Amino acid sequence: MKQKLVAISLFGILFFQGLFSAYSQQWGNYTLIAVQNQTSAKLIDTASATYHSWTLSGSTGYSAYMMPGGKLIRSLTAQNNTFMGGGMTGRLQMVDWNGTVLWDYTYSNSSYNLHHDFCPLPNGNILAIAYEAKTAAEVTTAGCNNSHVMWPDKIVEFQPTGTNSATIVWEWHAWDHLVQDYDASKNNYGVVADHPELLDINYNNTSIVKDWMHMNGIDYNPILDQIAFSCHNLDQIFVIDHSTTTAEAASHSGGLSGKGGDILYRWGDPAHYDAPGTAILNVVHDAHWIPEGYPNAGYLVGFNNNGVSQNQSSVDLVSPPLNGFNYDWTPGSAFSPSSYTLRQTCNGHSNNMGNSEQFPNGNMMVCIAQSGTVYEINSAGTQLWTYTANGTIPQAHRYTSCFVSQDAPAIPTITQNGNTLSSSAGSTYQWYQNGVLIPGATEASYTPTESGYYMVRITDDGDCYKRYSEYFNFSISIGVDTPESQVLTTVFPNPSNGKVYINNIGLNGESFNVEVFDPVGRSILTAANSKEIDLSGYGNGIYLLAIAEQGKSTVYKRIMIIK
């Protein structure tokens, strides 16, 4: 009997050790579950026990997220929507930890309607997807080969005000970025293959299609100040510039990218812009970036609903060809890469909806929407945890306990004193120039040696939050701490379309050499005694010019090439 009890005890110890080990491999603390068309939401822990729940007024439409300090924000279906279709919402609602409604806002009428996803921003604003109605006459004038009503997508940034209103502080409209090769007498006429930055209005656009794009996922990158979104009907992930004004977003210039609201990058099916290559995405949801500090940081990710087959979904990860605030593209080709960089085959299939999240320890959480199944795997693909709800979960999201329980620090601000930039208070600091981390620049103040766009990241005392400032447009000025050679030397125009000129009065009649390094640090050009450098044969990106005058220190200048 005693031996049997010992055996049982050993079994119990081993069982609980194994159970603890499995849970200890998981990342984070709580998963947000908001079943579509239900009036409740909950946070469950890594053992699937309910940590906190809300009983809500109105049914969840599509997305739900936690905001700092225990606030829940979700989409709902507005009453009397005139737009009808899958993923239609029209309304956003924010509640506190106790379920008290803090903000309830409707954006739905006969001209526009919220649908599918939205994205809470670090500054408290909200990016949201909406349809906007275009008449058959407007569609024909735009160069469409079918006369019919269309619902192209737009992105709206709301600043909540009061309890049921909002100020629109920024907008982007797909309708401002079209191309067509059907009718030269109509608007937007051009060669589709020459304009991947625009949307071909006639691709897969038939007389019965209103919902031409069907945008369904949206994310924000604070380091680049860019937006990613996915489109079900276009089978692609897109990236646009958020640093523009609304007027610039309607144009083809301006912003950190220099391209206004044009598409900076697109991936998934190159046929949509008449480029060669293979279609990889087959119905896609949940476009997002992997955050800084995580494995594969900077990759773009999509939930590829029919990625492996019509019965098997996948999570596809793509390493985009980023150069500064732009992306490399060779005319006549598709945006690289030609296929996914990494793929995780899902444990199931969702015909639509679904999402994934990548974690800093290399784990991944996957939501198979239609089956209501959420699971976490480690980097080896071993399943660590699973949960199944009674109903459809369009998306699931994981949070740490500190994110749920405490408020975020203020967004940092940058001030300038002479040639020194200083951040508002934080626990740690990291500076960036033109979207690139500056190694070693980890103090509260930083003194740039060249003009450019600078940003600082801070963390709070508990290292729970990363907060990023807006970009600061810094111009070098003469000061006692500035080397004379650095002040006297300028390179212009910057940004440039390829041809740049060196101006330094000290170089007149003096011998000097110029060496140019490409965005990945390779030496691509050398010139002696030349103040004109032609880089028009090279791609977009940030290049480094090393200007060496005999007997003086080398001057380094970064230039941005945008074509």
C-alpha positions as CSV (number, residue, x, y, z in Angstrom):
1,M,0.0,0.0,0.0
2,K,2.8,2.4,0.9
3,Q,4.6,1.7,-2.4
4,K,1.4,2.4,-4.3
5,L,1.0,5.7,-2.5
6,V,4.6,6.6,-3.3
7,A,4.0,5.8,-6.9
8,I,0.9,7.9,-7.0
9,S,2.8,10.8,-5.3
10,L,5.6,10.5,-7.9
11,F,3.0,10.5,-10.7
12,G,1.4,13.6,-9.2
13,I,4.7,15.4,-8.9
14,L,5.6,14.5,-12.5
15,F,2.2,15.4,-13.8
16,F,2.2,18.9,-12.1
17,Q,5.8,19.5,-13.1
18,G,4.9,18.7,-16.7
19,L,1.8,20.9,-16.5
20,F,3.8,23.8,-15.0
21,S,6.5,23.3,-17.6
22,A,4.0,23.5,-20.4
23,Y,2.4,26.7,-19.0
24,S,5.7,28.3,-18.2
25,Q,6.7,28.1,-21.8
26,Q,3.7,30.3,-22.8
27,W,4.1,34.1,-23.2
28,G,1.9,36.7,-21.6
29,N,-0.9,36.4,-19.2
30,Y,-4.3,36.9,-20.6
31,T,-6.1,36.2,-24.0
32,L,-9.0,38.4,-25.0
33,I,-11.9,36.4,-26.3
34,A,-14.9,38.3,-27.9
35,V,-17.2,36.0,-29.8
36,Q,-18.8,37.5,-32.8
37,N,-22.5,38.5,-32.3
38,Q,-22.4,37.9,-28.6
39,T,-22.8,40.5,-25.8
40,S,-20.0,39.3,-23.6
41,A,-16.2,39.4,-23.7
42,K,-13.6,37.9,-21.4
43,L,-9.9,37.6,-20.5
44,I,-8.8,34.1,-19.9
45,D,-5.4,33.1,-18.4
46,T,-2.9,30.6,-19.8
47,A,-4.9,27.7,-18.1
48,S,-8.1,28.9,-19.9
49,A,-9.7,30.0,-16.7
50,T,-11.7,33.3,-16.8
51,Y,-9.7,36.1,-15.2
52,H,-12.2,38.9,-16.0
53,S,-15.4,39.2,-18.0
54,W,-17.7,41.9,-19.3
55,T,-21.5,41.8,-19.9
56,L,-22.1,44.3,-22.6
57,S,-24.8,46.2,-24.4
58,G,-24.9,45.2,-28.1
59,S,-23.3,42.4,-29.9
60,T,-19.6,42.4,-30.9
61,G,-19.3,43.0,-34.7
62,Y,-15.8,41.9,-35.5
63,S,-12.7,43.2,-33.6
64,A,-12.1,43.7,-29.9
65,Y,-8.9,45.0,-28.2
66,M,-7.6,45.9,-24.8
67,M,-6.3,49.4,-24.2
68,P,-3.9,50.4,-21.4
69,G,-5.4,50.4,-17.9
70,G,-8.1,47.7,-18.5
71,K,-10.3,49.5,-21.0
72,L,-12.0,47.3,-23.7
73,I,-12.7,48.7,-27.2
74,R,-14.8,46.8,-29.8
75,S,-16.8,47.2,-32.9
76,L,-20.6,46.7,-33.0
77,T,-23.3,46.6,-35.7
78,A,-25.0,50.0,-35.9
79,Q,-28.7,50.2,-36.2
80,N,-30.2,50.9,-39.6
81,N,-27.0,50.4,-41.6
82,T,-27.6,51.1,-45.3
83,F,-24.5,49.1,-46.3
84,M,-25.2,45.4,-46.1
85,G,-22.6,42.6,-46.2
86,G,-20.2,40.5,-44.2
87,G,-18.1,42.3,-41.5
88,M,-20.3,45.3,-41.5
89,T,-20.2,47.2,-38.2
90,G,-20.7,51.0,-38.2
91,R,-20.1,51.5,-34.5
92,L,-17.3,51.6,-32.0
93,Q,-17.6,51.3,-28.2
94,M,-15.1,51.7,-25.3
95,V,-15.9,50.4,-21.8
96,D,-13.9,50.5,-18.6
97,W,-12.9,47.5,-16.4
98,N,-16.3,47.5,-14.8
99,G,-18.2,47.7,-18.0
100,T,-19.2,51.4,-17.8
101,V,-19.5,52.8,-21.3
102,L,-16.9,55.5,-21.8
103,W,-17.4,56.2,-25.5
104,D,-20.0,54.9,-28.0
105,Y,-19.7,56.3,-31.6
106,T,-21.5,55.6,-34.8
107,Y,-20.0,56.2,-38.2
108,S,-22.7,54.9,-40.6
109,N,-25.0,56.6,-43.1
110,S,-25.8,56.3,-46.8
111,S,-22.4,57.6,-47.8
112,Y,-20.0,55.6,-45.6
113,N,-19.9,52.7,-43.1
114,L,-17.3,51.2,-40.8
115,H,-16.6,47.5,-41.3
116,H,-14.2,44.8,-40.2
117,D,-11.1,45.8,-38.3
118,F,-9.8,48.9,-36.5
119,C,-6.5,49.7,-34.8
120,P,-6.1,51.6,-31.5
121,L,-3.2,54.0,-31.8
122,P,-0.6,54.8,-29.0
123,N,-1.9,58.4,-28.8
124,G,-5.4,57.3,-28.0
125,N,-6.8,57.8,-31.5
126,I,-8.3,55.0,-33.6
127,L,-7.7,54.0,-37.2
128,A,-10.8,52.4,-38.7
129,I,-11.7,50.9,-42.1
130,A,-14.8,52.2,-43.8
131,Y,-16.6,51.8,-47.1
132,E,-17.6,54.9,-49.1
133,A,-20.3,54.9,-51.8
134,K,-19.5,55.8,-55.4
135,T,-22.2,56.3,-58.0
136,A,-22.2,54.5,-61.3
137,A,-21.4,57.9,-63.0
138,E,-18.4,58.4,-60.7
139,V,-17.2,54.9,-61.4
140,T,-17.4,55.4,-65.1
141,T,-15.6,58.7,-65.0
142,A,-12.8,57.0,-63.0
143,G,-12.2,54.7,-65.9
144,C,-14.0,51.5,-64.9
145,N,-15.1,49.3,-67.7
146,N,-18.4,48.6,-66.0
147,S,-21.0,51.2,-65.0
148,H,-22.1,50.2,-61.5
149,V,-22.1,51.4,-57.9
150,M,-18.9,50.7,-56.0
151,W,-17.8,50.7,-52.3
152,P,-14.1,51.5,-52.3
153,D,-12.4,51.5,-48.9
154,K,-11.0,54.4,-46.9
155,I,-9.1,54.7,-43.6
156,V,-10.3,57.2,-41.1
157,E,-8.4,58.3,-37.9
158,F,-10.8,59.2,-35.1
159,Q,-9.9,61.3,-32.0
160,P,-12.6,60.4,-29.5
161,T,-14.4,63.4,-28.0
162,G,-17.0,63.3,-25.3
163,T,-19.0,60.1,-24.9
164,N,-20.4,59.7,-28.4
165,S,-18.6,61.9,-30.8
166,A,-15.2,62.0,-32.6
167,T,-13.0,64.4,-34.6
168,I,-11.6,63.0,-37.8
169,V,-8.0,64.1,-37.8
170,W,-6.7,62.2,-40.9
171,E,-8.1,60.3,-43.8
172,W,-6.9,58.1,-46.7
173,H,-9.0,57.1,-49.7
174,A,-8.3,54.3,-52.1
175,W,-10.3,56.3,-54.7
176,D,-7.4,58.9,-54.8
177,H,-4.9,56.2,-56.0
178,L,-6.3,54.5,-59.0
179,V,-5.0,53.6,-62.5
180,Q,-6.7,52.1,-65.5
181,D,-5.6,51.3,-69.1
182,Y,-9.2,50.9,-70.5
183,D,-10.1,54.4,-71.7
184,A,-7.7,57.2,-72.4
185,S,-10.5,59.7,-72.2
186,K,-11.3,58.9,-68.6
187,N,-9.5,59.7,-65.4
188,N,-6.6,57.7,-64.0
189,Y,-5.4,56.5,-67.5
190,G,-1.9,55.0,-67.5
191,V,0.2,51.8,-67.9
192,V,-0.9,49.6,-65.0
193,A,2.5,47.7,-64.9
194,D,4.3,51.0,-64.5
195,H,2.3,52.0,-61.4
196,P,2.3,49.5,-58.6
197,E,1.7,52.4,-56.3
198,L,-1.9,52.6,-57.7
199,L,-4.9,50.3,-57.8
200,D,-6.1,49.0,-61.1
201,I,-9.8,49.8,-60.9
202,N,-10.7,47.2,-63.6
203,Y,-8.9,44.1,-62.0
204,N,-11.6,41.6,-60.9
205,N,-14.2,44.4,-61.0
206,T,-17.4,43.2,-62.6
207,S,-20.8,44.8,-62.8
208,I,-22.1,42.9,-59.7
209,V,-19.1,43.9,-57.5
210,K,-19.7,46.7,-55.0
211,D,-17.3,45.6,-52.4
212,W,-14.3,45.6,-54.7
213,M,-11.5,45.6,-52.2
214,H,-13.0,44.2,-49.0
215,M,-10.3,45.5,-46.6
216,N,-10.4,43.5,-43.4
217,G,-7.3,44.0,-41.3
218,I,-5.3,47.1,-40.3
219,D,-2.1,47.7,-38.2
220,Y,0.2,50.6,-37.4
221,N,4.0,50.8,-37.3
222,P,5.2,53.6,-34.9
223,I,8.8,53.4,-36.1
224,L,8.0,54.0,-39.7
225,D,4.7,55.9,-39.1
226,Q,3.1,53.6,-41.7
227,I,-0.1,51.6,-42.0
228,A,-0.5,48.0,-43.2
229,F,-3.9,46.6,-44.4
230,S,-5.1,43.4,-45.9
231,C,-7.8,43.0,-48.6
232,H,-9.9,39.8,-49.0
233,N,-10.9,40.4,-52.6
234,L,-7.5,41.7,-53.8
235,D,-5.5,38.9,-52.1
236,Q,-2.8,41.3,-50.9
237,I,-1.2,43.1,-48.0
238,F,-0.6,46.8,-48.6
239,V,1.5,49.5,-46.9
240,I,0.8,53.3,-47.0
241,D,2.4,56.4,-45.3
242,H,0.6,57.8,-42.2
243,S,3.0,60.7,-41.7
244,T,1.1,62.7,-44.4
245,T,-1.5,65.4,-44.0
246,T,-5.0,64.5,-45.3
247,A,-4.3,66.6,-48.3
248,E,-1.0,64.8,-48.9
249,A,-2.7,61.5,-48.4
250,A,-4.9,62.4,-51.4
251,S,-1.9,63.2,-53.5
252,H,1.2,61.4,-54.8
253,S,3.8,63.4,-52.8
254,G,4.6,64.4,-49.3
255,G,5.1,62.6,-46.0
256,L,8.3,60.8,-44.8
257,S,8.2,58.6,-47.9
258,G,7.8,61.5,-50.3
259,K,5.0,59.6,-52.0
260,G,1.9,61.0,-50.4
261,G,-0.9,58.4,-50.1
262,D,0.4,56.1,-52.8
263,I,0.9,52.5,-52.1
264,L,4.5,52.0,-50.8
265,Y,4.5,48.2,-50.8
266,R,2.1,45.5,-51.8
267,W,2.5,41.7,-51.6
268,G,0.5,38.6,-52.3
269,D,-0.7,38.5,-55.9
270,P,1.4,40.5,-58.5
271,A,-1.1,40.0,-61.2
272,H,-3.1,42.8,-59.7
273,Y,-0.6,45.3,-61.0
274,D,0.4,43.4,-64.2
275,A,3.6,42.0,-62.8
276,P,5.0,38.5,-63.3
277,G,5.0,36.1,-60.4
278,T,3.0,33.6,-58.4
279,A,0.0,34.4,-56.3
280,I,0.7,33.4,-52.7
281,L,-2.2,34.8,-50.8
282,N,-5.6,33.3,-51.4
283,V,-8.0,35.3,-49.2
284,V,-6.0,37.1,-46.6
285,H,-6.9,38.7,-43.2
286,D,-5.0,40.3,-40.3
287,A,-2.2,42.2,-41.9
288,H,0.3,43.3,-39.2
289,W,4.0,43.9,-38.5
290,I,6.1,41.9,-36.0
291,P,7.1,44.4,-33.4
292,E,10.6,45.7,-32.6
293,G,12.5,43.4,-30.3
294,Y,10.7,40.2,-31.4
295,P,12.2,37.5,-33.5
296,N,11.7,38.5,-37.2
297,A,10.9,42.0,-36.2
298,G,9.7,44.1,-39.2
299,Y,8.3,41.2,-41.0
300,L,4.8,41.6,-42.4
301,V,2.3,38.9,-41.5
302,G,-1.0,37.8,-42.9
303,F,-3.5,35.0,-42.1
304,N,-3.7,33.2,-45.5
305,N,-7.1,31.6,-45.3
306,N,-6.5,29.2,-48.2
307,G,-2.7,29.2,-48.0
308,V,-1.9,25.5,-48.1
309,S,-5.2,24.4,-49.8
310,Q,-8.9,25.2,-49.8
311,N,-9.0,23.2,-46.6
312,Q,-5.9,24.4,-44.8
313,S,-5.0,27.9,-43.7
314,S,-1.5,29.2,-43.0
315,V,0.2,32.1,-41.4
316,D,2.6,33.7,-43.9
317,L,5.5,35.9,-42.9
318,V,7.2,38.2,-45.4
319,S,10.5,40.1,-45.1
320,P,9.8,43.3,-47.1
321,P,12.6,45.1,-49.0
322,L,12.6,48.2,-46.8
323,N,14.9,51.1,-47.6
324,G,14.4,54.0,-45.2
325,F,10.7,55.0,-45.4
326,N,10.4,53.3,-48.8
327,Y,10.6,49.8,-50.4
328,D,12.7,48.6,-53.3
329,W,11.0,47.9,-56.5
330,T,12.4,47.1,-59.9
331,P,10.3,48.3,-62.9
332,G,8.8,45.3,-64.8
333,S,8.9,43.1,-61.7
334,A,6.9,42.3,-58.7
335,F,7.7,43.5,-55.2
336,S,10.0,41.0,-53.5
337,P,10.1,38.4,-52.1
338,S,8.7,36.1,-54.7
339,S,7.3,33.9,-52.0
340,Y,6.7,33.9,-48.3
341,T,9.8,34.2,-46.1
342,L,8.3,31.8,-43.5
343,R,5.1,29.9,-43.3
344,Q,3.3,28.3,-40.4
345,T,0.7,25.7,-41.5
346,C,-2.4,26.1,-39.3
347,N,-4.1,23.4,-37.3
348,G,-7.3,23.8,-39.3
349,H,-9.0,26.0,-41.8
350,S,-11.1,29.2,-41.7
351,N,-12.8,30.2,-44.9
352,N,-12.7,33.8,-43.8
353,M,-11.5,35.9,-40.8
354,G,-8.8,34.6,-38.4
355,N,-5.5,36.1,-37.1
356,S,-2.2,35.3,-35.5
357,E,0.2,37.0,-33.0
358,Q,3.9,36.6,-32.7
359,F,5.5,36.8,-29.3
360,P,8.9,38.0,-28.1
361,N,9.9,34.5,-26.9
362,G,9.4,33.1,-30.4
363,N,5.9,31.6,-29.8
364,M,2.9,32.2,-32.0
365,M,-0.8,32.3,-31.2
366,V,-3.2,31.4,-34.0
367,C,-7.0,32.0,-34.1
368,I,-9.0,29.7,-36.4
369,A,-12.0,32.0,-36.5
370,Q,-14.9,29.9,-37.8
371,S,-14.2,27.0,-35.5
372,G,-13.7,29.3,-32.5
373,T,-10.3,27.7,-31.8
374,V,-7.3,29.6,-30.4
375,Y,-3.9,27.9,-29.7
376,E,-0.3,28.8,-28.9
377,I,2.7,27.0,-30.3
378,N,6.4,27.5,-29.6
379,S,9.1,28.1,-32.2
380,A,9.4,24.4,-32.9
381,G,5.7,24.2,-33.7
382,T,4.8,22.3,-30.5
383,Q,1.3,23.2,-29.2
384,L,1.4,24.6,-25.7
385,W,-2.2,25.6,-25.2
386,T,-5.6,25.6,-26.9
387,Y,-9.0,27.0,-26.2
388,T,-12.3,26.6,-28.1
389,A,-15.3,28.9,-27.8
390,N,-18.9,28.3,-28.7
391,G,-19.0,30.5,-31.7
392,T,-16.9,32.5,-34.2
393,I,-13.8,34.4,-32.9
394,P,-12.7,36.8,-35.7
395,Q,-9.5,37.6,-33.8
396,A,-7.9,36.8,-30.5
397,H,-5.3,38.9,-28.7
398,R,-2.8,38.2,-25.9
399,Y,-1.8,40.8,-23.2
400,T,0.6,41.0,-20.2
401,S,-0.8,41.6,-16.8
402,C,0.9,45.1,-16.6
403,F,-0.7,46.1,-19.9
404,V,-4.1,45.2,-18.5
405,S,-3.6,46.8,-15.1
406,Q,-1.7,50.0,-15.6
407,D,-1.9,53.1,-17.7
408,A,0.7,53.8,-20.4
409,P,3.2,56.6,-20.1
410,A,2.8,59.7,-22.1
411,I,4.0,59.8,-25.7
412,P,7.5,61.3,-25.6
413,T,8.2,64.7,-27.0
414,I,11.5,66.0,-28.5
415,T,12.9,69.5,-27.8
416,Q,15.9,71.1,-29.5
417,N,18.6,73.2,-27.8
418,G,21.3,74.2,-30.4
419,N,22.2,70.9,-32.1
420,T,21.1,68.7,-29.3
421,L,17.8,66.9,-29.2
422,S,16.3,65.9,-25.8
423,S,13.5,63.6,-24.9
424,S,10.8,64.0,-22.2
425,A,11.2,61.6,-19.3
426,G,11.4,57.9,-19.6
427,S,13.0,54.9,-18.0
428,T,15.1,53.9,-21.1
429,Y,15.7,55.7,-24.4
430,Q,16.5,54.8,-28.0
431,W,17.0,57.2,-30.8
432,Y,16.3,56.6,-34.5
433,Q,17.2,58.5,-37.7
434,N,15.0,58.2,-40.8
435,G,13.4,55.0,-39.5
436,V,16.7,53.3,-38.6
437,L,17.8,52.6,-35.0
438,I,21.0,54.5,-34.1
439,P,23.4,52.1,-32.3
440,G,24.5,53.5,-28.9
441,A,22.0,56.4,-28.9
442,T,20.4,55.4,-25.6
443,E,20.5,58.5,-23.5
444,A,17.8,61.1,-22.8
445,S,19.6,63.5,-25.2
446,Y,21.3,63.0,-28.6
447,T,23.4,65.3,-30.7
448,P,22.9,64.5,-34.4
449,T,25.8,65.1,-36.8
450,E,23.5,65.6,-39.9
451,S,20.1,66.7,-40.8
452,G,17.3,64.2,-40.9
453,Y,14.1,62.9,-39.3
454,Y,14.7,61.8,-35.7
455,M,12.5,59.9,-33.3
456,V,13.0,58.7,-29.7
457,R,11.5,55.6,-28.0
458,I,11.0,55.4,-24.2
459,T,10.0,52.7,-21.9
460,D,8.3,53.0,-18.5
461,D,9.7,51.9,-15.2
462,G,8.3,48.4,-15.4
463,D,9.4,48.0,-19.1
464,C,5.7,47.2,-19.9
465,Y,5.3,49.8,-22.6
466,K,7.3,51.1,-25.5
467,R,6.3,54.6,-26.6
468,Y,7.5,56.4,-29.7
469,S,7.6,60.1,-30.3
470,E,6.6,61.8,-33.5
471,Y,9.5,62.4,-36.0
472,F,11.4,65.6,-35.4
473,N,12.7,67.3,-38.6
474,F,16.2,68.3,-37.6
475,S,18.5,70.6,-39.6
476,I,22.1,71.0,-38.6
477,S,23.0,74.5,-37.5
478,I,26.3,76.2,-36.6
479,G,27.3,75.8,-33.0
480,V,30.4,75.7,-30.9
481,D,30.3,71.9,-30.8
482,T,29.8,71.4,-34.5
483,P,32.9,70.6,-36.6
484,E,33.5,73.3,-39.2
485,S,33.8,70.8,-42.0
486,Q,30.4,69.3,-41.0
487,V,28.7,72.7,-41.1
488,L,30.3,73.8,-44.4
489,T,29.4,70.7,-46.3
490,T,25.8,70.2,-47.6
491,V,24.4,67.7,-50.0
492,F,21.3,68.7,-51.9
493,P,18.6,68.1,-52.9
494,N,17.7,65.7,-50.1
495,P,15.6,63.7,-50.7
496,S,16.7,63.4,-54.3
497,N,15.6,61.5,-57.5
498,G,19.2,60.4,-58.0
499,K,21.4,63.4,-58.9
500,V,22.9,65.1,-55.8
501,Y,25.3,68.0,-55.5
502,I,28.0,68.6,-52.9
503,N,28.4,72.2,-51.7
504,N,31.4,73.2,-49.5
505,I,33.2,76.4,-49.9
506,G,36.3,74.8,-48.4
507,L,36.5,72.3,-51.3
508,N,37.1,75.0,-53.9
509,G,40.5,74.2,-55.5
510,E,41.2,71.4,-53.0
511,S,41.6,67.7,-53.7
512,F,38.9,65.5,-52.2
513,N,37.4,62.1,-52.7
514,V,33.8,60.9,-52.4
515,E,32.8,57.3,-51.7
516,V,29.1,56.2,-51.8
517,F,27.7,53.3,-49.8
518,D,24.3,51.7,-50.6
519,P,21.6,51.0,-48.0
520,V,23.2,47.7,-46.9
521,G,26.7,49.3,-46.5
522,R,28.3,48.2,-49.8
523,S,30.7,50.6,-51.6
524,I,29.1,51.3,-54.9
525,L,30.8,54.4,-56.3
526,T,33.9,56.5,-55.9
527,A,34.7,59.9,-57.4
528,A,37.6,62.3,-57.2
529,N,37.1,66.1,-57.1
530,S,33.5,65.8,-58.3
531,K,30.7,67.8,-56.7
532,E,28.0,66.1,-58.7
533,I,27.1,62.5,-57.9
534,D,24.7,60.6,-60.1
535,L,22.8,57.8,-58.3
536,S,19.8,57.7,-60.7
537,G,20.7,54.1,-61.7
538,Y,20.2,52.9,-58.2
539,G,17.0,52.1,-56.2
540,N,15.2,54.0,-53.6
541,G,16.7,54.1,-50.1
542,I,19.2,55.9,-47.8
543,Y,22.8,56.2,-49.1
544,L,25.9,57.3,-47.2
545,L,28.4,59.7,-48.8
546,A,31.9,59.8,-47.3
547,I,33.6,63.0,-48.3
548,A,37.3,63.0,-47.5
549,E,39.5,66.1,-48.0
550,Q,43.2,65.8,-47.6
551,G,44.4,66.6,-44.1
552,K,40.9,66.9,-42.7
553,S,38.4,64.5,-41.1
554,T,36.0,62.7,-43.3
555,V,32.5,64.2,-43.5
556,Y,29.6,61.7,-43.7
557,K,26.2,62.7,-45.2
558,R,23.1,60.5,-45.6
559,I,20.9,61.1,-48.6
560,M,17.5,59.7,-49.4
561,I,16.8,58.6,-53.0
562,I,13.1,58.7,-53.9
563,K,12.0,58.2,-57.5
